[in-house]
Amino acid sequence: MALSAQKILKELDDLLAKNNYNGAKEYLLITLNSAEKLQDNNILVLLFNELMGLCRKLGLKDEALNYTEKAILKIKEMGIEQNIGAATTYLNSATVYKAFGKAEDAIPLFELAEQIYNKNLKPADARFGGLYNNMGLALVDLKQFRRAESYYKKALTVMAQNINGESEQAITYLNLASAAEAELGLIEADEKINEYLNLAQTLLDKGKNRTDGEYAFVCDKCASVFGYYGYFAYENELINRKRRIYEGA
């Protein structure tokens, strides 16, 4: 019986929506076993990507790195190294490497993804925004601040051309604030940090009436950053926005 990527992702989303991460992992492993028996390479690549991402979120370093290696190897075996699907795998793999302190290994994979995107996507495609933001984070880890800043600025340009791109721009400005702190220290970077935080707040407030899960996720992600920098009232505001969306779902 053939496996359906659409059905797999729907089942996975349902489990993750309930915060059932253990159940999600068990489901992926059972489905992985079926895909291996069927020798369904496309489904295997999909599952390796989902497993590396889930293990990354759960802090399971060895497992995340293992699925990363399997995904890259499977892409090579299939001879699809220049496909958009391969670029997604490179991006996900690079994000895993960055998450576990291997930013130097992440950069070549980000660069591969960028090359493929440049050949296959329009310049304003939102996928560039995610790539540039994640690449910027890895470059900050490597203390390549000017290059990181250039990628963050590219992300801002891309997301300014996308519907509801304000929330992603806000994330980029918060990344710029963190980069300024990493480069200059909290005291020396104070003026820049506040500038970036104010820009992020303005952008997030443009979507304050949104009721979609994506905005709720962004509010959740940004809240702790504002709290870290002492913007406690706005941290609480973002938490309340997230709560209102989830309770109204």
Backbone bond lengths (Angstrom), bond angles and torsions (degrees), N, CA, C in turn:
res aa  C-N    CA-C-N  psi(-1)  N-CA   C-N-CA  omega(-1)  CA-C   N-CA-C  phi
1 M - - - 1.474 - - 1.524 108.94 -
2 A 1.324 115.78 127.42 1.465 120.43 -177.64 1.523 111.07 -69.24
3 L 1.328 115.11 148.14 1.458 121.50 176.95 1.522 109.67 -94.28
4 S 1.311 116.17 143.79 1.461 122.18 -179.10 1.519 110.77 -108.89
5 A 1.328 116.36 121.12 1.462 120.75 178.49 1.522 110.36 -60.20
6 Q 1.326 116.69 -41.37 1.467 121.04 -179.56 1.529 111.63 -61.11
7 K 1.323 116.15 -43.24 1.462 120.27 179.98 1.529 111.04 -67.99
8 I 1.311 116.55 -39.81 1.466 120.60 179.30 1.525 110.54 -60.70
9 L 1.320 115.93 -47.28 1.467 120.42 -178.34 1.522 111.54 -66.62
10 K 1.343 116.69 -34.61 1.473 120.17 177.48 1.518 110.56 -66.14
11 E 1.321 117.50 -45.71 1.469 121.19 178.51 1.525 110.49 -61.94
12 L 1.326 115.51 -41.85 1.462 120.31 -179.39 1.523 110.99 -64.91
13 D 1.334 117.00 -44.64 1.467 121.20 179.90 1.526 110.81 -61.10
14 D 1.325 117.04 -39.37 1.464 120.69 179.48 1.525 111.05 -62.77
15 L 1.316 116.95 -40.77 1.469 120.93 179.33 1.529 111.35 -69.10
16 L 1.315 116.27 -42.74 1.468 119.99 -179.18 1.524 111.68 -68.58
17 A 1.332 116.27 -32.73 1.467 120.11 178.23 1.527 111.41 -63.10
18 K 1.332 115.83 -24.67 1.470 121.46 178.24 1.536 111.21 -95.88
19 N 1.349 115.50 8.45 1.477 121.36 -176.98 1.523 112.36 58.76
20 N 1.317 116.01 27.37 1.466 121.18 179.79 1.534 108.34 -91.42
21 Y 1.332 115.87 73.80 1.457 120.54 -175.40 1.528 112.32 -69.76
22 N 1.319 116.43 -37.10 1.461 118.93 178.22 1.527 110.82 -66.26
23 G 1.326 115.45 -40.87 1.454 119.83 177.30 1.521 111.60 -65.16
24 A 1.344 116.13 -36.56 1.465 120.67 178.53 1.522 110.76 -65.03
25 K 1.315 115.51 -41.71 1.466 119.31 179.59 1.529 110.47 -66.34
26 E 1.328 116.43 -43.07 1.471 120.20 179.37 1.524 110.34 -61.11
27 Y 1.329 116.28 -42.34 1.462 120.88 179.77 1.530 110.67 -62.59
28 L 1.333 116.68 -44.08 1.461 120.31 179.93 1.530 111.55 -63.80
29 L 1.321 116.60 -39.75 1.468 119.69 -179.71 1.532 111.91 -67.61
30 I 1.329 116.65 -39.10 1.469 120.15 177.27 1.526 109.76 -64.44
31 T 1.328 116.00 -43.26 1.464 120.61 179.79 1.527 110.69 -67.64
32 L 1.332 116.54 -35.14 1.457 121.08 177.01 1.521 111.00 -61.65
33 N 1.310 116.79 -41.47 1.467 121.26 177.93 1.529 111.11 -60.40
34 S 1.328 115.57 -41.61 1.473 120.08 178.58 1.523 110.99 -65.87
35 A 1.320 116.12 -42.43 1.467 120.47 -179.25 1.520 111.42 -64.63
36 E 1.332 116.32 -36.77 1.464 120.02 178.69 1.524 110.70 -66.62
37 K 1.324 117.47 -39.26 1.460 121.08 178.18 1.528 111.29 -65.65
38 L 1.336 115.63 -37.13 1.467 120.73 -179.51 1.529 111.97 -83.21
39 Q 1.349 116.50 -10.60 1.464 122.49 -176.68 1.535 110.79 55.30
40 D 1.330 114.22 42.34 1.470 121.67 179.61 1.529 108.12 -89.61
41 N 1.321 116.83 93.10 1.459 121.66 -173.17 1.531 113.54 -63.88
42 N 1.324 116.81 -38.43 1.466 119.18 -179.66 1.524 111.45 -63.18
43 I 1.337 115.58 -42.29 1.462 119.94 178.00 1.525 110.19 -68.99
44 L 1.316 117.17 -36.29 1.471 119.88 177.97 1.527 111.27 -60.83
45 V 1.331 116.77 -43.96 1.471 119.81 178.45 1.521 110.26 -61.95
46 L 1.333 116.39 -43.63 1.466 120.72 177.08 1.526 111.10 -57.28
47 L 1.322 116.67 -47.53 1.462 121.02 -177.27 1.515 112.27 -68.08
48 F 1.333 117.93 -38.62 1.456 120.31 176.59 1.534 110.47 -60.95
49 N 1.332 115.65 -40.11 1.468 120.03 178.75 1.524 111.36 -64.57
50 E 1.326 116.29 -45.24 1.466 119.58 -179.32 1.527 111.26 -66.78
51 L 1.317 116.06 -38.34 1.465 119.49 -179.80 1.519 112.01 -69.35
52 M 1.335 116.77 -39.75 1.477 117.56 178.95 1.527 110.56 -64.54
53 G 1.342 116.19 -38.22 1.459 119.65 178.91 1.516 112.46 -67.70
54 L 1.320 116.69 -43.24 1.464 120.73 -179.83 1.518 110.93 -66.33
55 C 1.335 117.06 -43.80 1.466 120.34 178.92 1.528 111.05 -64.96
56 R 1.311 116.41 -34.05 1.477 119.73 175.60 1.526 109.94 -61.67
57 K 1.323 116.76 -46.60 1.462 120.63 -179.26 1.522 111.75 -64.21
58 L 1.337 115.85 -31.87 1.466 120.56 -179.05 1.525 112.45 -86.27
59 G 1.347 116.63 -2.59 1.462 120.43 179.24 1.514 114.11 75.53
60 L 1.319 116.61 21.03 1.475 121.43 -178.64 1.529 108.65 -91.12
61 K 1.309 115.71 82.75 1.459 121.93 -171.55 1.520 113.34 -57.68
62 D 1.326 117.26 -55.20 1.473 120.43 -174.59 1.524 111.34 -60.82
63 E 1.327 116.20 -42.06 1.470 119.21 -179.83 1.527 111.12 -67.85
64 A 1.327 116.60 -41.98 1.465 120.16 179.61 1.527 110.85 -61.24
65 L 1.321 116.47 -44.73 1.467 120.46 179.69 1.523 111.06 -66.85
66 N 1.319 117.05 -35.32 1.463 121.17 178.71 1.529 110.98 -63.14
67 Y 1.334 117.04 -46.56 1.465 120.04 -179.88 1.528 111.33 -69.59
68 T 1.324 116.19 -29.76 1.466 120.22 175.11 1.521 110.32 -61.95
69 E 1.318 116.08 -48.49 1.465 120.71 179.90 1.525 111.57 -63.39
70 K 1.324 116.55 -39.31 1.463 120.69 179.75 1.531 110.99 -65.38
71 A 1.324 116.71 -40.18 1.462 120.86 -179.28 1.521 110.98 -64.58
72 I 1.333 116.46 -45.99 1.467 120.78 -179.18 1.526 110.48 -64.98
73 L 1.334 116.58 -41.49 1.464 120.85 178.71 1.531 110.95 -63.99
74 K 1.322 117.26 -41.29 1.472 120.94 -179.01 1.530 110.45 -65.22
75 I 1.309 117.13 -37.78 1.470 120.94 177.88 1.530 110.71 -63.15
76 K 1.317 115.65 -40.74 1.467 119.67 177.61 1.526 110.91 -65.40
77 E 1.332 116.36 -42.55 1.460 120.77 178.83 1.527 111.53 -60.21
78 M 1.324 116.26 -35.85 1.462 122.02 -178.00 1.526 112.37 -81.78
79 G 1.340 116.65 -13.27 1.456 120.63 -179.86 1.513 113.84 69.04
80 I 1.330 116.56 34.97 1.464 120.59 -177.31 1.536 111.26 -118.08
81 E 1.327 115.79 33.16 1.467 119.92 -173.90 1.523 114.56 -60.60
82 Q 1.329 118.05 -21.07 1.463 120.39 -176.65 1.531 112.61 -106.05
83 N 1.318 118.52 10.27 1.461 122.04 178.93 1.527 111.60 -81.18
84 I 1.334 115.51 158.34 1.466 120.29 175.42 1.523 110.55 -58.81
85 G 1.332 116.37 -38.43 1.456 119.65 177.86 1.518 112.15 -60.65
86 A 1.326 116.23 -36.15 1.461 120.11 176.94 1.522 110.21 -66.66
87 A 1.338 116.16 -39.02 1.471 119.82 178.89 1.525 110.86 -60.70
88 T 1.331 115.94 -39.93 1.465 119.82 177.23 1.520 110.89 -61.32
89 T 1.320 115.77 -42.25 1.465 119.90 178.20 1.524 111.30 -64.83
90 Y 1.329 117.13 -42.19 1.466 120.14 178.35 1.528 110.44 -61.12
91 L 1.338 116.04 -42.57 1.463 120.42 179.69 1.523 110.85 -63.92
92 N 1.324 116.90 -46.86 1.465 120.35 179.20 1.521 111.41 -62.81
93 S 1.320 116.27 -40.86 1.467 120.70 -179.53 1.522 110.62 -65.73
94 A 1.324 116.14 -42.45 1.467 120.43 178.83 1.521 110.72 -62.12
95 T 1.332 115.93 -38.20 1.463 120.25 179.18 1.533 110.84 -64.76
96 V 1.323 116.70 -36.36 1.465 120.90 175.83 1.524 110.42 -64.97
97 Y 1.322 116.08 -47.38 1.470 119.77 179.49 1.529 110.65 -58.30
98 K 1.328 115.99 -45.00 1.468 120.09 -179.66 1.527 110.65 -61.74
99 A 1.338 116.06 -43.11 1.463 120.99 -176.95 1.517 112.70 -61.48
100 F 1.330 116.19 -29.42 1.464 119.77 -176.74 1.528 112.34 -109.04
101 G 1.338 115.48 32.09 1.458 121.09 170.81 1.510 115.62 74.62
102 K 1.340 116.74 22.66 1.456 120.80 -179.15 1.537 109.82 -118.61
103 A 1.347 115.25 49.05 1.462 120.83 -176.55 1.524 112.36 -59.48
104 E 1.328 116.54 -34.05 1.462 119.83 -179.59 1.530 111.30 -63.42
105 D 1.338 116.57 -33.94 1.466 120.57 177.05 1.529 111.24 -77.59
106 A 1.325 116.03 -22.60 1.463 120.14 -177.63 1.524 112.56 -74.05
107 I 1.324 117.52 -37.10 1.467 121.23 -172.13 1.531 112.98 -57.09
108 P 1.347 120.50 -48.00 1.475 118.96 179.16 1.519 113.29 -58.55
109 L 1.337 117.36 -33.53 1.460 120.49 178.79 1.524 111.16 -72.57
110 F 1.330 116.83 -40.22 1.464 119.88 173.93 1.530 109.97 -59.02
111 E 1.327 116.16 -42.24 1.461 120.38 -178.69 1.530 111.70 -65.40
112 L 1.339 116.68 -37.74 1.469 120.55 175.72 1.526 110.71 -62.39
113 A 1.321 115.64 -45.21 1.466 120.04 178.65 1.527 110.45 -61.21
114 E 1.316 116.31 -41.40 1.469 120.49 -179.96 1.532 111.17 -62.62
115 Q 1.321 116.75 -42.40 1.467 120.49 179.07 1.531 111.03 -60.49
116 I 1.323 116.30 -43.73 1.470 120.75 -179.02 1.527 110.10 -67.95
117 Y 1.329 116.89 -42.95 1.464 120.32 177.53 1.521 110.79 -59.11
118 N 1.322 116.65 -44.16 1.470 120.58 -178.62 1.527 111.90 -59.85
119 K 1.318 116.20 -33.22 1.467 120.67 -178.82 1.525 112.72 -80.46
120 N 1.342 117.25 -25.92 1.459 119.90 -168.43 1.527 116.02 -119.93
121 L 1.309 118.03 -14.38 1.455 120.12 -175.55 1.521 111.88 -117.20
122 K 1.319 115.57 154.79 1.461 120.43 172.87 1.528 109.06 -71.90
123 P 1.329 117.70 148.73 1.482 120.52 -175.23 1.526 114.33 -56.40
124 A 1.340 117.75 -27.88 1.466 120.25 -177.38 1.524 113.04 -92.35
125 D 1.325 117.90 6.11 1.461 120.59 -179.61 1.534 109.92 -60.45
126 A 1.329 115.65 131.72 1.468 120.98 -175.53 1.519 113.06 -59.86
127 R 1.337 117.21 -22.42 1.467 119.75 -179.72 1.525 111.67 -63.76
128 F 1.317 116.71 -27.05 1.460 119.66 175.44 1.527 110.87 -64.05
129 G 1.332 116.12 -36.85 1.463 119.53 -179.68 1.516 112.22 -59.70
130 G 1.341 116.12 -46.12 1.456 120.00 178.35 1.512 112.35 -64.41
131 L 1.325 116.00 -41.01 1.463 120.52 178.58 1.524 110.99 -61.54
132 Y 1.329 116.66 -49.63 1.465 120.66 -176.39 1.522 111.72 -64.03
133 N 1.343 117.04 -39.70 1.462 119.89 179.27 1.523 111.42 -64.00
134 N 1.321 116.09 -46.73 1.464 119.60 -178.63 1.525 111.82 -67.54
135 M 1.322 116.01 -36.50 1.462 119.35 177.29 1.526 110.42 -65.93
136 G 1.331 115.98 -39.23 1.459 120.05 177.33 1.519 112.04 -59.73
137 L 1.320 116.80 -41.21 1.467 120.78 179.32 1.529 111.21 -60.92
138 A 1.322 116.33 -42.79 1.467 120.30 179.78 1.530 110.57 -66.36
139 L 1.315 116.84 -39.39 1.467 120.69 -179.86 1.526 111.43 -66.61
140 V 1.319 117.19 -34.60 1.470 120.06 175.45 1.524 109.69 -63.67
141 D 1.327 117.22 -41.60 1.468 120.61 177.20 1.523 111.12 -57.66
142 L 1.339 115.60 -33.56 1.468 121.04 -179.53 1.530 112.21 -89.32
143 K 1.337 115.59 4.84 1.473 122.45 179.65 1.529 112.68 62.42
144 Q 1.317 116.52 26.95 1.469 121.62 174.05 1.536 107.37 -94.79
145 F 1.332 115.38 70.77 1.457 121.33 -167.90 1.524 113.78 -67.56
146 R 1.333 117.96 -40.04 1.463 119.47 -178.37 1.530 110.50 -66.65
147 R 1.328 116.19 -40.34 1.456 119.27 179.10 1.525 110.39 -68.22
148 A 1.325 116.80 -39.28 1.463 120.61 177.08 1.524 110.50 -60.47
149 E 1.321 115.67 -44.32 1.466 120.34 -179.90 1.526 111.31 -60.84
150 S 1.333 116.32 -38.67 1.463 119.62 -179.80 1.527 111.12 -64.83
151 Y 1.327 116.74 -37.23 1.465 119.52 178.48 1.528 111.22 -72.49
152 Y 1.311 117.59 -36.62 1.459 119.64 175.88 1.532 110.81 -62.46
153 K 1.321 116.55 -39.33 1.466 119.87 179.02 1.533 110.82 -66.95
154 K 1.326 116.17 -36.15 1.470 119.83 175.00 1.532 110.16 -62.80
155 A 1.324 116.49 -40.97 1.462 120.97 179.15 1.525 110.46 -61.88
156 L 1.317 117.17 -42.61 1.467 120.92 178.74 1.521 111.18 -61.04
157 T 1.327 116.24 -42.61 1.467 121.21 -179.65 1.517 111.26 -63.12
158 V 1.325 116.19 -43.50 1.470 120.82 -179.85 1.525 110.86 -64.38
159 M 1.325 116.88 -50.91 1.452 120.05 -173.31 1.519 112.75 -71.03
160 A 1.325 117.62 -21.05 1.463 120.81 175.41 1.525 111.13 -65.70
161 Q 1.323 116.25 -18.75 1.469 121.27 -178.14 1.527 112.81 -99.19
162 N 1.342 116.19 6.01 1.463 120.24 -177.27 1.522 111.48 -114.21
163 I 1.348 115.76 146.17 1.464 120.86 176.59 1.523 109.10 -62.20
164 N 1.337 115.25 133.43 1.468 122.33 -178.04 1.534 111.81 60.12
165 G 1.328 116.18 24.39 1.460 120.27 179.32 1.511 113.99 -72.41
166 E 1.350 116.12 -9.13 1.466 119.17 -178.01 1.526 112.39 -60.04
167 S 1.328 116.50 -38.49 1.470 118.98 -177.61 1.523 110.91 -65.95
168 E 1.335 116.91 -38.17 1.461 119.75 177.80 1.535 110.85 -70.33
169 Q 1.328 115.96 -34.59 1.466 118.67 174.95 1.524 110.42 -63.43
170 A 1.318 116.50 -38.87 1.468 120.67 178.46 1.523 110.51 -59.73
171 I 1.329 116.29 -43.52 1.465 120.07 177.66 1.529 110.36 -60.02
172 T 1.328 116.24 -40.50 1.470 120.08 179.61 1.513 111.09 -62.99
173 Y 1.332 117.30 -41.84 1.470 119.58 178.94 1.531 111.11 -64.87
174 L 1.324 116.66 -35.01 1.464 118.86 176.21 1.531 110.59 -68.60
175 N 1.333 116.17 -35.11 1.469 119.69 174.53 1.527 110.52 -63.67
176 L 1.329 116.40 -39.31 1.471 120.37 177.94 1.525 110.75 -64.69
177 A 1.329 117.17 -36.97 1.464 120.54 177.05 1.526 110.71 -63.16
178 S 1.317 116.08 -44.20 1.466 120.15 178.84 1.522 111.52 -65.64
179 A 1.323 116.26 -36.66 1.465 120.18 178.22 1.525 111.13 -65.94
180 A 1.332 116.43 -40.19 1.472 120.63 178.31 1.524 110.67 -62.64
181 E 1.332 116.04 -41.35 1.466 119.68 177.36 1.523 111.09 -63.77
182 A 1.336 116.34 -42.81 1.463 120.51 -179.02 1.521 111.38 -63.27
183 E 1.317 116.62 -35.33 1.460 120.25 -177.62 1.532 112.84 -82.33
184 L 1.329 117.24 -42.79 1.467 121.02 -169.28 1.521 114.11 -108.54
185 G 1.324 117.22 -17.22 1.450 120.43 -172.71 1.513 109.95 92.69
186 L 1.323 116.68 157.25 1.457 122.08 -173.00 1.524 113.03 -61.28
187 I 1.328 117.41 -39.98 1.471 120.53 -176.17 1.519 110.68 -74.28
188 E 1.325 117.50 -49.92 1.455 121.18 -177.77 1.520 112.34 -65.20
189 A 1.307 116.28 -29.79 1.471 120.29 -176.88 1.522 112.62 -92.33
190 D 1.336 117.85 3.96 1.461 122.10 -172.33 1.530 113.20 -52.80
191 E 1.327 117.15 -46.68 1.471 120.60 -177.30 1.526 111.12 -64.54
192 K 1.333 116.36 -45.06 1.460 120.30 178.89 1.520 110.85 -63.45
193 I 1.325 116.21 -43.66 1.458 120.73 -178.41 1.524 110.87 -58.72
194 N 1.335 116.17 -46.77 1.463 119.80 -179.43 1.526 111.78 -64.86
195 E 1.317 116.17 -36.08 1.470 119.91 176.92 1.523 110.52 -62.06
196 Y 1.327 116.18 -47.00 1.465 120.16 -179.41 1.524 111.70 -66.11
197 L 1.334 117.09 -39.14 1.456 120.49 179.59 1.527 111.25 -64.82
198 N 1.324 116.52 -39.98 1.466 120.06 178.87 1.529 111.25 -65.60
199 L 1.329 116.28 -39.36 1.465 120.05 177.07 1.525 110.68 -64.63
200 A 1.334 115.80 -41.36 1.468 120.31 178.53 1.526 111.01 -63.37
201 Q 1.325 116.26 -42.05 1.460 120.17 -179.54 1.529 111.30 -63.32
202 T 1.319 116.31 -43.37 1.471 120.45 178.50 1.521 111.12 -58.68
203 L 1.315 116.50 -42.51 1.460 121.25 -179.27 1.527 111.50 -68.60
204 L 1.316 117.09 -42.33 1.463 120.40 179.28 1.525 111.39 -65.16
205 D 1.321 116.77 -35.47 1.460 120.26 -179.23 1.522 112.42 -68.16
206 K 1.320 117.49 -22.54 1.463 120.33 176.80 1.526 111.29 -65.18
207 G 1.318 116.06 -24.23 1.466 119.78 -179.79 1.515 113.52 -105.97
208 K 1.341 117.69 16.73 1.470 120.10 -171.88 1.526 113.87 -62.24
209 N 1.328 117.25 -18.74 1.463 120.03 178.86 1.530 112.96 -97.14
210 R 1.320 116.20 3.59 1.459 119.61 178.23 1.527 110.62 -68.85
211 T 1.311 115.52 150.57 1.465 120.07 -178.07 1.529 112.20 -126.57
212 D 1.335 116.71 14.96 1.463 120.49 -177.06 1.520 111.82 -90.38
213 G 1.322 114.87 157.03 1.461 121.14 -178.49 1.510 113.58 -64.42
214 E 1.330 116.64 -31.25 1.460 119.77 179.90 1.526 110.74 -62.56
215 Y 1.335 116.24 -43.17 1.469 119.58 179.00 1.526 110.55 -66.93
216 A 1.328 116.72 -38.47 1.465 120.31 177.68 1.521 110.44 -60.49
217 F 1.323 116.04 -41.32 1.460 120.74 178.81 1.527 110.86 -62.58
218 V 1.330 116.15 -42.46 1.464 120.48 -179.79 1.528 110.19 -65.24
219 C 1.330 116.83 -42.65 1.468 120.15 177.53 1.524 111.01 -58.12
220 D 1.317 115.05 -43.56 1.465 120.62 -179.88 1.528 110.51 -63.36
221 K 1.329 115.58 -42.34 1.458 121.10 -178.01 1.525 111.69 -68.08
222 C 1.330 116.66 -37.59 1.464 120.89 -175.34 1.527 113.51 -83.30
223 A 1.325 116.60 -26.68 1.465 120.52 -173.68 1.518 112.51 -55.11
224 S 1.316 116.98 -47.82 1.468 120.37 -176.07 1.522 112.26 -65.75
225 V 1.331 116.62 -29.58 1.471 119.91 178.81 1.527 109.68 -67.99
226 F 1.338 116.07 -44.91 1.463 118.92 176.85 1.524 110.65 -61.66
227 G 1.338 116.49 -39.81 1.457 119.70 177.78 1.519 112.45 -62.83
228 Y 1.325 115.85 -40.25 1.462 121.05 179.69 1.518 111.21 -58.51
229 Y 1.344 116.01 -37.74 1.458 119.83 -178.23 1.533 113.02 -92.05
230 G 1.321 116.67 11.53 1.458 120.26 173.41 1.508 115.81 90.14
231 Y 1.325 118.24 6.94 1.464 121.97 178.16 1.533 108.59 -89.06
232 F 1.331 115.50 66.30 1.464 119.98 -170.44 1.522 112.82 -68.37
233 A 1.324 117.51 -38.02 1.462 120.49 179.83 1.528 110.45 -62.78
234 Y 1.327 115.90 -41.79 1.464 118.46 -179.00 1.529 110.72 -74.26
235 E 1.312 116.58 -32.05 1.471 119.49 173.62 1.523 109.85 -57.50
236 N 1.335 116.55 -46.70 1.462 120.58 179.40 1.520 111.79 -64.86
237 E 1.341 116.17 -36.76 1.463 120.03 178.21 1.526 110.99 -61.41
238 L 1.319 116.92 -44.11 1.469 120.53 179.41 1.524 111.24 -66.24
239 I 1.318 116.63 -38.80 1.468 120.15 177.56 1.524 109.96 -62.71
240 N 1.336 116.69 -40.60 1.464 120.51 179.44 1.529 111.18 -67.25
241 R 1.335 117.13 -37.83 1.466 119.72 177.74 1.528 109.80 -62.61
242 K 1.334 115.86 -45.04 1.459 119.66 178.45 1.524 110.63 -59.81
243 R 1.327 116.20 -44.55 1.466 120.66 -177.94 1.523 111.15 -63.62
244 R 1.332 116.42 -41.61 1.463 119.86 179.78 1.530 111.65 -61.14
245 I 1.325 115.70 -39.96 1.471 119.71 -179.56 1.523 110.65 -66.81
246 Y 1.338 116.73 -46.67 1.463 119.63 -177.76 1.519 111.95 -67.78
247 E 1.331 116.81 -36.98 1.469 119.59 -179.91 1.519 111.16 -71.51
248 G 1.331 116.40 -26.99 1.448 119.49 -179.21 1.510 113.32 -86.79
249 A 1.382 115.52 -8.06 1.472 119.65 -177.26 1.520 110.72 -70.88
